[in-house]
Amino acid sequence: MATIIDPLDHNRYEVVQIKNFDNVPIKVTTDPGTGTKTSALDAFGRLRVSNPLTLFDSSHRYSDNNLWSTLTASGGASAFDANAGLVNLSVTTTSGSKVYRETTKVFSYQPGKSLLVMSTFVLNPAKENLRQRIGYYGTANGLYLELDGIGSNSLSFVERNSVTGVLSETRVSQSNWSVDKMDGTGPSGLTLDITKAQILWMDIEWLGLGTVRMGFIINGKFILCHEFDHANIIISTYITTASLPLRYEIENTGATASTSVLKQVCSTVISEGGYELRGLQQAIGTPITTPQTLTTAGTYYPIISIRLKASPDRLDAIVILTALSIMGISNNTNYNWRVVATGTTTGGTWVSAGTNSAVEYNTTGTSFTGGRILAEGYTQATNQSVSTIDILKEALFKFQLERDSFTSTPFELTLVAAASANSAGIHASMDWEEISR
């Protein structure tokens, strides 16, 4: 039997203990009063069940998947390995040689729900002047695993924050991990071999003041290694935000004896317990008296483009396209519309969607190139009726605005359209939700 405490009324319940295929009891949960550590509970103490909502996942089956921005210097390079299904981040022996990889999206932490992050990798064996990092972090905030140099203190979990306006890092070496040092003497009885393939996991209870737990998944088990506790301890938030990107880094902090490779494999970010959109809803459309004119038949013109603001910096904001509508107004004309990400709108004027908005829009662009098509469809205008289309985007974060944080470049999300006749008129609108406020 195992004791479970209901967090709502603190009553105790006796339940049959779950066993595995070898008839060995599996510890599902514990009485929080005992202080026994377990990963069977999420970051808010709820029993983990199979209802996660995936905010993001990344793997590399056929190519580098275009979900990451890359920064290189001094001979650093990233290359897709088709046989292994991963990306090799390689540096030379030169001081300053580096490769940084960061997701083009920032992932939304929702207060009151545990955020589970997993990343897989193979580190280059430790060497003098070589630093490697993997985790859920950006330049100013986040959490990551670090292997820096050689020696007993080279492997650490790190908490990075800028809550005072100045970058600060709390670095906890393996010998000081609070739960399982993974030296063969901890609760798992396992010894970590950091030169081998590993699955890093962490779950985050933010609300500004919560706990972060970090560890590794080995033999199908979540090994809890260290907790960063904050509630009842600190006097401010522990990181500015828990809505962050994923990141991999390899860098020479000095000259090294040989070249080095960090293997980036898979990553995922999961909201445990689902997700509900509760942001600021905004919209923009073409003026009712001045429809867009599609001058040349068969040519795609930008109707509405939106992007994150680079100045003032809102590049880490989370903005999602939630709906659009299209109305062709030239009789007996067919229209083809597309929603395109990462293309380029030429001409027109970019206008702020509001002082407190993270978005700017352009409804006067004259031409459009590049990008990848996220969705498309057709509509028709006739002298009997005018067709309208309303598309609700149920895929949530599939239509999130992206950016390259290394170059401070926002990527556009654009509604383009082409018509079957010259000089066809069209009206359209775009709705989006700004989660980051």
FENPE-V831995 format. One line per field, one symbol per residue. ss: DSSP state (H for helix, E for strand, L for the rest). Layout:
# FENPE-V831995
ss=???
This chain:
# FENPE-V831995
ss=LEEEELLLLLLEEEELLLELLLLLELLLLLLHHHLLLLLLELLLLLELLLLEEEEEEELLLLLLLLLEEEEEELLLEEEEELLLLEEEEEELLLLLLEEEEEELLLELLLLLLEEEEEEEEELLLLLLLEEEEEEEELLLLEEEEEEELLLLLLEEEEEEELLLLLLEEEEEEHHHLLLLLLELLLLLLLELLLLLLEEEEEEELLLLLLLEEEEEEELLEEEEEEEELLLLLLLLLLLLLLLELEEEEEEELLLLLLLEEEEEEEEEEEEELLLLLLLEEEEEELLLLLLEEELLLLLLEEEEEEEELLLLLLLLLLEEEEEEEEEELLLLEEEEEEEEEEEEEELLLLEELLLLLLEEEELLLLEEEEEEEEEEEEEEELLLLELEEEEELLLHHHHELLEELLLLEELLEEEEEEELLLLEEEEEEEEEEELLL
